[in-house]
Amino acid sequence: AIAPGMVNTDILKTIPADILEQKIKNTPAQRLGDPSEIAAVAAFLACDDSSWVTGNCILACGGQKMRT
């Protein structure tokens, strides 16, 4: 499974700017994720290179989950 952090998609337009800015500030990467970064994790999990990865949830969150 993939657990993405805040990714720059249209749904973020519903979040007030001050709250979004605070979330970005509290993320070690100091930015939103890009959808292509989540797609890259999915591609890795779908290819033979990940054949030994089982029963895991990959955090693709720019370090955000490290702060919670």
mmCIF file as Biopython writes it, N, C-alpha, C and O atoms, coordinates in Angstrom:
data_model
#
loop_
_atom_site.group_PDB
_atom_site.id
_atom_site.type_symbol
_atom_site.label_atom_id
_atom_site.label_alt_id
_atom_site.label_comp_id
_atom_site.label_asym_id
_atom_site.label_entity_id
_atom_site.label_seq_id
_atom_site.pdbx_PDB_ins_code
_atom_site.Cartn_x
_atom_site.Cartn_y
_atom_site.Cartn_z
_atom_site.occupancy
_atom_site.B_iso_or_equiv
_atom_site.auth_seq_id
_atom_site.auth_asym_id
_atom_site.pdbx_PDB_model_num
ATOM 1   N N  . ALA A ? 1  ? 0.842   -1.181 0.000   1.0 0.0 1  A 1 
ATOM 2   C CA . ALA A ? 1  ? 0.000   0.000  0.000   1.0 0.0 1  A 1 
ATOM 3   C C  . ALA A ? 1  ? 0.886   1.242  0.000   1.0 0.0 1  A 1 
ATOM 4   O O  . ALA A ? 1  ? 2.051   1.200  0.396   1.0 0.0 1  A 1 
ATOM 5   N N  . ILE A ? 2  ? 0.319   2.312  -0.441  1.0 0.0 2  A 1 
ATOM 6   C CA . ILE A ? 2  ? 1.010   3.604  -0.448  1.0 0.0 2  A 1 
ATOM 7   C C  . ILE A ? 2  ? 0.203   4.575  0.401   1.0 0.0 2  A 1 
ATOM 8   O O  . ILE A ? 2  ? -1.007  4.710  0.216   1.0 0.0 2  A 1 
ATOM 9   N N  . ALA A ? 3  ? 0.867   5.248  1.326   1.0 0.0 3  A 1 
ATOM 10  C CA . ALA A ? 3  ? 0.233   6.274  2.153   1.0 0.0 3  A 1 
ATOM 11  C C  . ALA A ? 3  ? 0.852   7.622  1.779   1.0 0.0 3  A 1 
ATOM 12  O O  . ALA A ? 3  ? 1.889   8.006  2.320   1.0 0.0 3  A 1 
ATOM 13  N N  . PRO A ? 4  ? 0.210   8.337  0.850   1.0 0.0 4  A 1 
ATOM 14  C CA . PRO A ? 4  ? 0.783   9.618  0.444   1.0 0.0 4  A 1 
ATOM 15  C C  . PRO A ? 4  ? 0.504   10.719 1.454   1.0 0.0 4  A 1 
ATOM 16  O O  . PRO A ? 4  ? -0.500  10.697 2.165   1.0 0.0 4  A 1 
ATOM 17  N N  . GLY A ? 5  ? 1.400   11.664 1.497   1.0 0.0 5  A 1 
ATOM 18  C CA . GLY A ? 5  ? 1.165   12.863 2.285   1.0 0.0 5  A 1 
ATOM 19  C C  . GLY A ? 5  ? 0.355   13.838 1.448   1.0 0.0 5  A 1 
ATOM 20  O O  . GLY A ? 5  ? -0.431  13.425 0.596   1.0 0.0 5  A 1 
ATOM 21  N N  . MET A ? 6  ? 0.541   15.107 1.682   1.0 0.0 6  A 1 
ATOM 22  C CA . MET A ? 6  ? -0.201  16.127 0.939   1.0 0.0 6  A 1 
ATOM 23  C C  . MET A ? 6  ? 0.401   16.266 -0.456  1.0 0.0 6  A 1 
ATOM 24  O O  . MET A ? 6  ? 1.563   16.637 -0.623  1.0 0.0 6  A 1 
ATOM 25  N N  . VAL A ? 7  ? -0.428  15.956 -1.450  1.0 0.0 7  A 1 
ATOM 26  C CA . VAL A ? 7  ? -0.002  15.966 -2.846  1.0 0.0 7  A 1 
ATOM 27  C C  . VAL A ? 7  ? -0.726  17.102 -3.570  1.0 0.0 7  A 1 
ATOM 28  O O  . VAL A ? 7  ? -1.916  17.331 -3.353  1.0 0.0 7  A 1 
ATOM 29  N N  . ASN A ? 8  ? -0.010  17.790 -4.411  1.0 0.0 8  A 1 
ATOM 30  C CA . ASN A ? 8  ? -0.533  18.957 -5.117  1.0 0.0 8  A 1 
ATOM 31  C C  . ASN A ? 8  ? -1.576  18.528 -6.157  1.0 0.0 8  A 1 
ATOM 32  O O  . ASN A ? 8  ? -1.259  18.311 -7.326  1.0 0.0 8  A 1 
ATOM 33  N N  . THR A ? 9  ? -2.818  18.414 -5.701  1.0 0.0 9  A 1 
ATOM 34  C CA . THR A ? 9  ? -3.947  18.074 -6.562  1.0 0.0 9  A 1 
ATOM 35  C C  . THR A ? 9  ? -5.058  19.091 -6.339  1.0 0.0 9  A 1 
ATOM 36  O O  . THR A ? 9  ? -4.979  19.925 -5.437  1.0 0.0 9  A 1 
ATOM 37  N N  . ASP A ? 10 ? -6.084  19.014 -7.164  1.0 0.0 10 A 1 
ATOM 38  C CA . ASP A ? 10 ? -7.183  19.976 -7.077  1.0 0.0 10 A 1 
ATOM 39  C C  . ASP A ? 10 ? -7.885  19.982 -5.726  1.0 0.0 10 A 1 
ATOM 40  O O  . ASP A ? 10 ? -8.437  21.008 -5.330  1.0 0.0 10 A 1 
ATOM 41  N N  . ILE A ? 11 ? -7.878  18.867 -5.014  1.0 0.0 11 A 1 
ATOM 42  C CA . ILE A ? 11 ? -8.584  18.818 -3.724  1.0 0.0 11 A 1 
ATOM 43  C C  . ILE A ? 11 ? -7.975  19.796 -2.713  1.0 0.0 11 A 1 
ATOM 44  O O  . ILE A ? 11 ? -8.662  20.244 -1.794  1.0 0.0 11 A 1 
ATOM 45  N N  . LEU A ? 12 ? -6.709  20.123 -2.877  1.0 0.0 12 A 1 
ATOM 46  C CA . LEU A ? 12 ? -6.070  21.059 -1.943  1.0 0.0 12 A 1 
ATOM 47  C C  . LEU A ? 12 ? -6.615  22.477 -2.085  1.0 0.0 12 A 1 
ATOM 48  O O  . LEU A ? 12 ? -6.426  23.305 -1.195  1.0 0.0 12 A 1 
ATOM 49  N N  . LYS A ? 13 ? -7.285  22.758 -3.191  1.0 0.0 13 A 1 
ATOM 50  C CA . LYS A ? 13 ? -7.886  24.083 -3.372  1.0 0.0 13 A 1 
ATOM 51  C C  . LYS A ? 13 ? -9.004  24.341 -2.365  1.0 0.0 13 A 1 
ATOM 52  O O  . LYS A ? 13 ? -9.410  25.486 -2.162  1.0 0.0 13 A 1 
ATOM 53  N N  . THR A ? 14 ? -9.498  23.281 -1.737  1.0 0.0 14 A 1 
ATOM 54  C CA . THR A ? 14 ? -10.566 23.424 -0.742  1.0 0.0 14 A 1 
ATOM 55  C C  . THR A ? 14 ? -10.025 23.733 0.654   1.0 0.0 14 A 1 
ATOM 56  O O  . THR A ? 14 ? -10.800 24.023 1.565   1.0 0.0 14 A 1 
ATOM 57  N N  . ILE A ? 15 ? -8.719  23.675 0.827   1.0 0.0 15 A 1 
ATOM 58  C CA . ILE A ? 15 ? -8.102  23.934 2.120   1.0 0.0 15 A 1 
ATOM 59  C C  . ILE A ? 15 ? -7.710  25.408 2.198   1.0 0.0 15 A 1 
ATOM 60  O O  . ILE A ? 15 ? -7.067  25.912 1.277   1.0 0.0 15 A 1 
ATOM 61  N N  . PRO A ? 16 ? -8.076  26.107 3.261   1.0 0.0 16 A 1 
ATOM 62  C CA . PRO A ? 16 ? -7.675  27.514 3.399   1.0 0.0 16 A 1 
ATOM 63  C C  . PRO A ? 16 ? -6.150  27.674 3.295   1.0 0.0 16 A 1 
ATOM 64  O O  . PRO A ? 16 ? -5.395  26.850 3.811   1.0 0.0 16 A 1 
ATOM 65  N N  . ALA A ? 17 ? -5.718  28.727 2.630   1.0 0.0 17 A 1 
ATOM 66  C CA . ALA A ? 17 ? -4.301  28.953 2.347   1.0 0.0 17 A 1 
ATOM 67  C C  . ALA A ? 17 ? -3.442  28.944 3.605   1.0 0.0 17 A 1 
ATOM 68  O O  . ALA A ? 17 ? -2.338  28.399 3.585   1.0 0.0 17 A 1 
ATOM 69  N N  . ASP A ? 18 ? -3.920  29.533 4.702   1.0 0.0 18 A 1 
ATOM 70  C CA . ASP A ? 18 ? -3.098  29.584 5.918   1.0 0.0 18 A 1 
ATOM 71  C C  . ASP A ? 18 ? -2.893  28.188 6.512   1.0 0.0 18 A 1 
ATOM 72  O O  . ASP A ? 18 ? -1.820  27.889 7.036   1.0 0.0 18 A 1 
ATOM 73  N N  . ILE A ? 19 ? -3.897  27.352 6.434   1.0 0.0 19 A 1 
ATOM 74  C CA . ILE A ? 19 ? -3.769  25.984 6.955   1.0 0.0 19 A 1 
ATOM 75  C C  . ILE A ? 19 ? -2.827  25.176 6.068   1.0 0.0 19 A 1 
ATOM 76  O O  . ILE A ? 19 ? -1.983  24.432 6.568   1.0 0.0 19 A 1 
ATOM 77  N N  . LEU A ? 20 ? -2.971  25.322 4.763   1.0 0.0 20 A 1 
ATOM 78  C CA . LEU A ? 20 ? -2.096  24.612 3.834   1.0 0.0 20 A 1 
ATOM 79  C C  . LEU A ? 20 ? -0.645  25.030 4.024   1.0 0.0 20 A 1 
ATOM 80  O O  . LEU A ? 20 ? 0.251   24.186 4.028   1.0 0.0 20 A 1 
ATOM 81  N N  . GLU A ? 21 ? -0.412  26.316 4.181   1.0 0.0 21 A 1 
ATOM 82  C CA . GLU A ? 21 ? 0.949   26.819 4.400   1.0 0.0 21 A 1 
ATOM 83  C C  . GLU A ? 21 ? 1.553   26.241 5.677   1.0 0.0 21 A 1 
ATOM 84  O O  . GLU A ? 21 ? 2.733   25.893 5.704   1.0 0.0 21 A 1 
ATOM 85  N N  . GLN A ? 22 ? 0.754   26.140 6.728   1.0 0.0 22 A 1 
ATOM 86  C CA . GLN A ? 22 ? 1.236   25.559 7.987   1.0 0.0 22 A 1 
ATOM 87  C C  . GLN A ? 22 ? 1.597   24.082 7.809   1.0 0.0 22 A 1 
ATOM 88  O O  . GLN A ? 22 ? 2.607   23.620 8.340   1.0 0.0 22 A 1 
ATOM 89  N N  . LYS A ? 23 ? 0.778   23.349 7.068   1.0 0.0 23 A 1 
ATOM 90  C CA . LYS A ? 23 ? 1.069   21.933 6.794   1.0 0.0 23 A 1 
ATOM 91  C C  . LYS A ? 23 ? 2.385   21.788 6.036   1.0 0.0 23 A 1 
ATOM 92  O O  . LYS A ? 23 ? 3.200   20.922 6.353   1.0 0.0 23 A 1 
ATOM 93  N N  . ILE A ? 24 ? 2.587   22.644 5.030   1.0 0.0 24 A 1 
ATOM 94  C CA . ILE A ? 24 ? 3.833   22.603 4.262   1.0 0.0 24 A 1 
ATOM 95  C C  . ILE A ? 24 ? 5.015   22.938 5.161   1.0 0.0 24 A 1 
ATOM 96  O O  . ILE A ? 24 ? 6.055   22.284 5.089   1.0 0.0 24 A 1 
ATOM 97  N N  . LYS A ? 25 ? 4.862   23.945 5.999   1.0 0.0 25 A 1 
ATOM 98  C CA . LYS A ? 25 ? 5.935   24.348 6.916   1.0 0.0 25 A 1 
ATOM 99  C C  . LYS A ? 25 ? 6.312   23.213 7.865   1.0 0.0 25 A 1 
ATOM 100 O O  . LYS A ? 25 ? 7.479   23.075 8.234   1.0 0.0 25 A 1 
ATOM 101 N N  . ASN A ? 26 ? 5.338   22.405 8.259   1.0 0.0 26 A 1 
ATOM 102 C CA . ASN A ? 26 ? 5.580   21.308 9.199   1.0 0.0 26 A 1 
ATOM 103 C C  . ASN A ? 26 ? 6.015   20.013 8.525   1.0 0.0 26 A 1 
ATOM 104 O O  . ASN A ? 26 ? 6.158   18.988 9.192   1.0 0.0 26 A 1 
ATOM 105 N N  . THR A ? 27 ? 6.223   20.045 7.226   1.0 0.0 27 A 1 
ATOM 106 C CA . THR A ? 27 ? 6.708   18.887 6.487   1.0 0.0 27 A 1 
ATOM 107 C C  . THR A ? 27 ? 8.205   19.052 6.267   1.0 0.0 27 A 1 
ATOM 108 O O  . THR A ? 27 ? 8.624   20.079 5.734   1.0 0.0 27 A 1 
ATOM 109 N N  . PRO A ? 28 ? 9.029   18.079 6.658   1.0 0.0 28 A 1 
ATOM 110 C CA . PRO A ? 28 ? 10.473  18.224 6.478   1.0 0.0 28 A 1 
ATOM 111 C C  . PRO A ? 28 ? 10.903  18.573 5.050   1.0 0.0 28 A 1 
ATOM 112 O O  . PRO A ? 28 ? 11.885  19.293 4.869   1.0 0.0 28 A 1 
ATOM 113 N N  . ALA A ? 29 ? 10.190  18.081 4.037   1.0 0.0 29 A 1 
ATOM 114 C CA . ALA A ? 29 ? 10.547  18.397 2.656   1.0 0.0 29 A 1 
ATOM 115 C C  . ALA A ? 29 ? 10.204  19.844 2.292   1.0 0.0 29 A 1 
ATOM 116 O O  . ALA A ? 29 ? 10.674  20.354 1.275   1.0 0.0 29 A 1 
ATOM 117 N N  . GLN A ? 30 ? 9.387   20.505 3.116   1.0 0.0 30 A 1 
ATOM 118 C CA . GLN A ? 30 ? 9.011   21.912 2.932   1.0 0.0 30 A 1 
ATOM 119 C C  . GLN A ? 30 ? 8.302   22.182 1.597   1.0 0.0 30 A 1 
ATOM 120 O O  . GLN A ? 30 ? 8.445   23.257 1.013   1.0 0.0 30 A 1 
ATOM 121 N N  . ARG A ? 31 ? 7.534   21.187 1.125   1.0 0.0 31 A 1 
ATOM 122 C CA . ARG A ? 31 ? 6.790   21.359 -0.117  1.0 0.0 31 A 1 
ATOM 123 C C  . ARG A ? 31 ? 5.705   20.301 -0.201  1.0 0.0 31 A 1 
ATOM 124 O O  . ARG A ? 31 ? 5.691   19.338 0.566   1.0 0.0 31 A 1 
ATOM 125 N N  . LEU A ? 32 ? 4.801   20.495 -1.142  1.0 0.0 32 A 1 
ATOM 126 C CA . LEU A ? 32 ? 3.798   19.487 -1.436  1.0 0.0 32 A 1 
ATOM 127 C C  . LEU A ? 32 ? 4.415   18.414 -2.318  1.0 0.0 32 A 1 
ATOM 128 O O  . LEU A ? 32 ? 5.387   18.664 -3.032  1.0 0.0 32 A 1 
ATOM 129 N N  . GLY A ? 33 ? 3.856   17.247 -2.263  1.0 0.0 33 A 1 
ATOM 130 C CA . GLY A ? 33 ? 4.274   16.200 -3.175  1.0 0.0 33 A 1 
ATOM 131 C C  . GLY A ? 33 ? 3.691   16.443 -4.557  1.0 0.0 33 A 1 
ATOM 132 O O  . GLY A ? 33 ? 2.714   17.175 -4.713  1.0 0.0 33 A 1 
ATOM 133 N N  . ASP A ? 34 ? 4.292   15.830 -5.542  1.0 0.0 34 A 1 
ATOM 134 C CA . ASP A ? 34 ? 3.788   15.896 -6.907  1.0 0.0 34 A 1 
ATOM 135 C C  . ASP A ? 34 ? 3.139   14.543 -7.227  1.0 0.0 34 A 1 
ATOM 136 O O  . ASP A ? 34 ? 3.660   13.504 -6.824  1.0 0.0 34 A 1 
ATOM 137 N N  . PRO A ? 35 ? 2.018   14.544 -7.942  1.0 0.0 35 A 1 
ATOM 138 C CA . PRO A ? 35 ? 1.383   13.264 -8.273  1.0 0.0 35 A 1 
ATOM 139 C C  . PRO A ? 35 ? 2.337   12.269 -8.935  1.0 0.0 35 A 1 
ATOM 140 O O  . PRO A ? 35 ? 2.202   11.061 -8.742  1.0 0.0 35 A 1 
ATOM 141 N N  . SER A ? 36 ? 3.292   12.765 -9.706  1.0 0.0 36 A 1 
ATOM 142 C CA . SER A ? 36 ? 4.240   11.856 -10.359 1.0 0.0 36 A 1 
ATOM 143 C C  . SER A ? 36 ? 5.118   11.120 -9.350  1.0 0.0 36 A 1 
ATOM 144 O O  . SER A ? 36 ? 5.595   10.020 -9.629  1.0 0.0 36 A 1 
ATOM 145 N N  . GLU A ? 37 ? 5.334   11.725 -8.173  1.0 0.0 37 A 1 
ATOM 146 C CA . GLU A ? 37 ? 6.138   11.061 -7.141  1.0 0.0 37 A 1 
ATOM 147 C C  . GLU A ? 37 ? 5.386   9.874  -6.544  1.0 0.0 37 A 1 
ATOM 148 O O  . GLU A ? 37 ? 5.992   8.853  -6.216  1.0 0.0 37 A 1 
ATOM 149 N N  . ILE A ? 38 ? 4.079   10.006 -6.405  1.0 0.0 38 A 1 
ATOM 150 C CA . ILE A ? 38 ? 3.273   8.895  -5.904  1.0 0.0 38 A 1 
ATOM 151 C C  . ILE A ? 38 ? 3.181   7.822  -6.982  1.0 0.0 38 A 1 
ATOM 152 O O  . ILE A ? 38 ? 3.241   6.629  -6.683  1.0 0.0 38 A 1 
ATOM 153 N N  . ALA A ? 39 ? 3.037   8.247  -8.237  1.0 0.0 39 A 1 
ATOM 154 C CA . ALA A ? 39 ? 2.996   7.299  -9.355  1.0 0.0 39 A 1 
ATOM 155 C C  . ALA A ? 39 ? 4.293   6.504  -9.445  1.0 0.0 39 A 1 
ATOM 156 O O  . ALA A ? 39 ? 4.267   5.318  -9.776  1.0 0.0 39 A 1 
ATOM 157 N N  . ALA A ? 40 ? 5.419   7.136  -9.155  1.0 0.0 40 A 1 
ATOM 158 C CA . ALA A ? 40 ? 6.703   6.433  -9.191  1.0 0.0 40 A 1 
ATOM 159 C C  . ALA A ? 40 ? 6.772   5.336  -8.131  1.0 0.0 40 A 1 
ATOM 160 O O  . ALA A ? 40 ? 7.327   4.266  -8.380  1.0 0.0 40 A 1 
ATOM 161 N N  . VAL A ? 41 ? 6.213   5.598  -6.956  1.0 0.0 41 A 1 
ATOM 162 C CA . VAL A ? 41 ? 6.166   4.569  -5.907  1.0 0.0 41 A 1 
ATOM 163 C C  . VAL A ? 41 ? 5.273   3.413  -6.369  1.0 0.0 41 A 1 
ATOM 164 O O  . VAL A ? 41 ? 5.615   2.246  -6.177  1.0 0.0 41 A 1 
ATOM 165 N N  . ALA A ? 42 ? 4.134   3.740  -6.977  1.0 0.0 42 A 1 
ATOM 166 C CA . ALA A ? 42 ? 3.230   2.704  -7.480  1.0 0.0 42 A 1 
ATOM 167 C C  . ALA A ? 42 ? 3.915   1.883  -8.566  1.0 0.0 42 A 1 
ATOM 168 O O  . ALA A ? 42 ? 3.781   0.659  -8.594  1.0 0.0 42 A 1 
ATOM 169 N N  . ALA A ? 43 ? 4.645   2.539  -9.456  1.0 0.0 43 A 1 
ATOM 170 C CA . ALA A ? 43 ? 5.359   1.826  -10.517 1.0 0.0 43 A 1 
ATOM 171 C C  . ALA A ? 43 ? 6.405   0.887  -9.927  1.0 0.0 43 A 1 
ATOM 172 O O  . ALA A ? 43 ? 6.567   -0.240 -10.395 1.0 0.0 43 A 1 
ATOM 173 N N  . PHE A ? 44 ? 7.110   1.348  -8.908  1.0 0.0 44 A 1 
ATOM 174 C CA . PHE A ? 44 ? 8.094   0.488  -8.240  1.0 0.0 44 A 1 
ATOM 175 C C  . PHE A ? 44 ? 7.420   -0.749 -7.653  1.0 0.0 44 A 1 
ATOM 176 O O  . PHE A ? 44 ? 7.905   -1.867 -7.826  1.0 0.0 44 A 1 
ATOM 177 N N  . LEU A ? 45 ? 6.307   -0.546 -6.963  1.0 0.0 45 A 1 
ATOM 178 C CA . LEU A ? 45 ? 5.618   -1.678 -6.346  1.0 0.0 45 A 1 
ATOM 179 C C  . LEU A ? 45 ? 5.054   -2.649 -7.386  1.0 0.0 45 A 1 
ATOM 180 O O  . LEU A ? 45 ? 4.857   -3.827 -7.089  1.0 0.0 45 A 1 
ATOM 181 N N  . ALA A ? 46 ? 4.794   -2.164 -8.594  1.0 0.0 46 A 1 
ATOM 182 C CA . ALA A ? 46 ? 4.246   -3.006 -9.654  1.0 0.0 46 A 1 
ATOM 183 C C  . ALA A ? 46 ? 5.322   -3.738 -10.463 1.0 0.0 46 A 1 
ATOM 184 O O  . ALA A ? 46 ? 5.000   -4.616 -11.265 1.0 0.0 46 A 1 
ATOM 185 N N  . CYS A ? 47 ? 6.582   -3.388 -10.262 1.0 0.0 47 A 1 
ATOM 186 C CA . CYS A ? 47 ? 7.634   -4.010 -11.069 1.0 0.0 47 A 1 
ATOM 187 C C  . CYS A ? 47 ? 8.358   -5.108 -10.284 1.0 0.0 47 A 1 
ATOM 188 O O  . CYS A ? 47 ? 8.193   -5.250 -9.072  1.0 0.0 47 A 1 
ATOM 189 N N  . ASP A ? 48 ? 9.156   -5.867 -11.011 1.0 0.0 48 A 1 
ATOM 190 C CA . ASP A ? 48 ? 9.879   -6.989 -10.411 1.0 0.0 48 A 1 
ATOM 191 C C  . ASP A ? 48 ? 10.890  -6.557 -9.354  1.0 0.0 48 A 1 
ATOM 192 O O  . ASP A ? 48 ? 11.246  -7.353 -8.485  1.0 0.0 48 A 1 
ATOM 193 N N  . ASP A ? 49 ? 11.357  -5.313 -9.411  1.0 0.0 49 A 1 
ATOM 194 C CA . ASP A ? 49 ? 12.329  -4.835 -8.426  1.0 0.0 49 A 1 
ATOM 195 C C  . ASP A ? 49 ? 11.776  -4.842 -7.006  1.0 0.0 49 A 1 
ATOM 196 O O  . ASP A ? 49 ? 12.545  -4.839 -6.045  1.0 0.0 49 A 1 
ATOM 197 N N  . SER A ? 50 ? 10.473  -4.853 -6.863  1.0 0.0 50 A 1 
ATOM 198 C CA . SER A ? 50 ? 9.872   -4.848 -5.524  1.0 0.0 50 A 1 
ATOM 199 C C  . SER A ? 50 ? 9.378   -6.227 -5.106  1.0 0.0 50 A 1 
ATOM 200 O O  . SER A ? 50 ? 8.576   -6.339 -4.178  1.0 0.0 50 A 1 
ATOM 201 N N  . SER A ? 51 ? 9.842   -7.271 -5.771  1.0 0.0 51 A 1 
ATOM 202 C CA . SER A ? 51 ? 9.318   -8.618 -5.513  1.0 0.0 51 A 1 
ATOM 203 C C  . SER A ? 51 ? 9.526   -9.086 -4.070  1.0 0.0 51 A 1 
ATOM 204 O O  . SER A ? 51 ? 8.810   -9.976 -3.611  1.0 0.0 51 A 1 
ATOM 205 N N  . TRP A ? 52 ? 10.472  -8.518 -3.360  1.0 0.0 52 A 1 
ATOM 206 C CA . TRP A ? 52 ? 10.737  -8.918 -1.984  1.0 0.0 52 A 1 
ATOM 207 C C  . TRP A ? 52 ? 10.013  -8.029 -0.974  1.0 0.0 52 A 1 
ATOM 208 O O  . TRP A ? 52 ? 10.085  -8.275 0.230   1.0 0.0 52 A 1 
ATOM 209 N N  . VAL A ? 53 ? 9.322   -7.007 -1.451  1.0 0.0 53 A 1 
ATOM 210 C CA . VAL A ? 53 ? 8.542   -6.107 -0.593  1.0 0.0 53 A 1 
ATOM 211 C C  . VAL A ? 53 ? 7.145   -6.697 -0.442  1.0 0.0 53 A 1 
ATOM 212 O O  . VAL A ? 53 ? 6.388   -6.785 -1.409  1.0 0.0 53 A 1 
ATOM 213 N N  . THR A ? 54 ? 6.815   -7.096 0.775   1.0 0.0 54 A 1 
ATOM 214 C CA . THR A ? 54 ? 5.501   -7.694 1.026   1.0 0.0 54 A 1 
ATOM 215 C C  . THR A ? 54 ? 4.921   -7.152 2.325   1.0 0.0 54 A 1 
ATOM 216 O O  . THR A ? 54 ? 5.645   -6.892 3.286   1.0 0.0 54 A 1 
ATOM 217 N N  . GLY A ? 55 ? 3.612   -6.988 2.336   1.0 0.0 55 A 1 
ATOM 218 C CA . GLY A ? 55 ? 2.917   -6.610 3.560   1.0 0.0 55 A 1 
ATOM 219 C C  . GLY A ? 55 ? 3.348   -5.293 4.162   1.0 0.0 55 A 1 
ATOM 220 O O  . GLY A ? 55 ? 3.395   -5.159 5.385   1.0 0.0 55 A 1 
ATOM 221 N N  . ASN A ? 56 ? 3.659   -4.328 3.335   1.0 0.0 56 A 1 
ATOM 222 C CA . ASN A ? 56 ? 4.123   -3.030 3.835   1.0 0.0 56 A 1 
ATOM 223 C C  . ASN A ? 56 ? 3.254   -1.896 3.334   1.0 0.0 56 A 1 
ATOM 224 O O  . ASN A ? 56 ? 2.552   -2.013 2.329   1.0 0.0 56 A 1 
ATOM 225 N N  . CYS A ? 57 ? 3.321   -0.814 4.050   1.0 0.0 57 A 1 
ATOM 226 C CA . CYS A ? 57 ? 2.691   0.433  3.629   1.0 0.0 57 A 1 
ATOM 227 C C  . CYS A ? 57 ? 3.824   1.438  3.452   1.0 0.0 57 A 1 
ATOM 228 O O  . CYS A ? 57 ? 4.509   1.791  4.412   1.0 0.0 57 A 1 
ATOM 229 N N  . ILE A ? 58 ? 4.010   1.888  2.232   1.0 0.0 58 A 1 
ATOM 230 C CA . ILE A ? 58 ? 5.083   2.834  1.914   1.0 0.0 58 A 1 
ATOM 231 C C  . ILE A ? 58 ? 4.589   4.254  2.187   1.0 0.0 58 A 1 
ATOM 232 O O  . ILE A ? 58 ? 3.595   4.695  1.609   1.0 0.0 58 A 1 
ATOM 233 N N  . LEU A ? 59 ? 5.285   4.958  3.063   1.0 0.0 59 A 1 
ATOM 234 C CA . LEU A ? 59 ? 4.960   6.354  3.361   1.0 0.0 59 A 1 
ATOM 235 C C  . LEU A ? 59 ? 5.654   7.226  2.312   1.0 0.0 59 A 1 
ATOM 236 O O  . LEU A ? 59 ? 6.883   7.298  2.277   1.0 0.0 59 A 1 
ATOM 237 N N  . ALA A ? 60 ? 4.885   7.875  1.476   1.0 0.0 60 A 1 
ATOM 238 C CA . ALA A ? 60 ? 5.403   8.799  0.468   1.0 0.0 60 A 1 
ATOM 239 C C  . ALA A ? 60 ? 4.871   10.170 0.842   1.0 0.0 60 A 1 
ATOM 240 O O  . ALA A ? 60 ? 3.916   10.665 0.244   1.0 0.0 60 A 1 
ATOM 241 N N  . CYS A ? 61 ? 5.511   10.783 1.853   1.0 0.0 61 A 1 
ATOM 242 C CA . CYS A ? 61 ? 4.910   11.959 2.474   1.0 0.0 61 A 1 
ATOM 243 C C  . CYS A ? 61 ? 5.903   13.098 2.732   1.0 0.0 61 A 1 
ATOM 244 O O  . CYS A ? 61 ? 5.580   14.043 3.452   1.0 0.0 61 A 1 
ATOM 245 N N  . GLY A ? 62 ? 7.086   13.019 2.162   1.0 0.0 62 A 1 
ATOM 246 C CA . GLY A ? 62 ? 8.065   14.086 2.365   1.0 0.0 62 A 1 
ATOM 247 C C  . GLY A ? 62 ? 8.518   14.232 3.808   1.0 0.0 62 A 1 
ATOM 248 O O  . GLY A ? 62 ? 9.035   15.277 4.203   1.0 0.0 62 A 1 
ATOM 249 N N  . GLY A ? 63 ? 8.321   13.173 4.597   1.0 0.0 63 A 1 
ATOM 250 C CA . GLY A ? 63 ? 8.726   13.191 6.002   1.0 0.0 63 A 1 
ATOM 251 C C  . GLY A ? 63 ? 7.634   13.674 6.947   1.0 0.0 63 A 1 
ATOM 252 O O  . GLY A ? 63 ? 7.862   13.748 8.155   1.0 0.0 63 A 1 
ATOM 253 N N  . GLN A ? 64 ? 6.464   14.001 6.433   1.0 0.0 64 A 1 
ATOM 254 C CA . GLN A ? 64 ? 5.386   14.545 7.267   1.0 0.0 64 A 1 
ATOM 255 C C  . GLN A ? 64 ? 5.022   13.604 8.403   1.0 0.0 64 A 1 
ATOM 256 O O  . GLN A ? 64 ? 4.767   14.062 9.516   1.0 0.0 64 A 1 
ATOM 257 N N  . LYS A ? 65 ? 4.991   12.318 8.154   1.0 0.0 65 A 1 
ATOM 258 C CA . LYS A ? 65 ? 4.583   11.363 9.183   1.0 0.0 65 A 1 
ATOM 259 C C  . LYS A ? 65 ? 5.639   11.230 10.288  1.0 0.0 65 A 1 
ATOM 260 O O  . LYS A ? 65 ? 5.346   10.713 11.365  1.0 0.0 65 A 1 
ATOM 261 N N  . MET A ? 66 ? 6.849   11.689 10.027  1.0 0.0 66 A 1 
ATOM 262 C CA . MET A ? 66 ? 7.906   11.649 11.044  1.0 0.0 66 A 1 
ATOM 263 C C  . MET A ? 66 ? 7.619   12.647 12.154  1.0 0.0 66 A 1 
ATOM 264 O O  . MET A ? 66 ? 8.136   12.501 13.262  1.0 0.0 66 A 1 
ATOM 265 N N  . ARG A ? 67 ? 6.814   13.645 11.880  1.0 0.0 67 A 1 
ATOM 266 C CA . ARG A ? 67 ? 6.555   14.719 12.848  1.0 0.0 67 A 1 
ATOM 267 C C  . ARG A ? 67 ? 5.293   14.495 13.657  1.0 0.0 67 A 1 
ATOM 268 O O  . ARG A ? 67 ? 5.001   15.279 14.561  1.0 0.0 67 A 1 
ATOM 269 N N  . THR A ? 68 ? 4.527   13.437 13.357  1.0 0.0 68 A 1 
ATOM 270 C CA . THR A ? 68 ? 3.283   13.236 14.076  1.0 0.0 68 A 1 
ATOM 271 C C  . THR A ? 68 ? 3.432   12.224 15.172  1.0 0.0 68 A 1 
ATOM 272 O O  . THR A ? 68 ? 2.467   11.936 15.880  1.0 0.0 68 A 1 
#
